[in-house]
């Protein structure tokens, strides 16, 4: 009988310790996953302000793509997601405290980010890209990306480079703009 009581006490103590630790970890993850948190560093203010004026925030669907939607892998791959989030966070903290803001090159950082993007990151949101009856050219171009022949692989950002993080004087509302044409290759 004493063995069961001892085991029960250990389980109860484990729960009492683990629940607050898990809750704090989850709360920290949620709080540090917002665009406003990202913008709290002066290096990221430019990216935040240009994101706010892009169609990834202002669109007729009312959908908002946050920083994590593009810059981190899909959350369903939990281990890779937490690893990438932690690595990005450590890198950003290091840059924040060690690099002079006058030497911070936004265009270089933008190119580094684009070079790391995988199509899966875009296709988390843009899932129905093969059925665009009013945009046959776009539909065919997307087909060559989704079903690429070996040696002809393309990334979404090869054509769609200038959608986000461009300095604008105004907010870009997709529904009021001329139809977007990808840059092509």
Secondary structure, DSSP 4 states (H G I P E B T S, - for coil): -HHHHHHHHHHHHHHHHHHHHHHHHHHHHHHTTSHHHHTTSTTTHHHHHHHHTSTTTS-TT-----HHHHHS--TTSHHHHHHHHHHHHHHHHHHHHHS-GGG--HHHHHHHHHHH--HHHHHTT---TT--TT-HHHHHHHHHHHTPPTT----HHHH--SSSS---SS---GGGSPPP-----
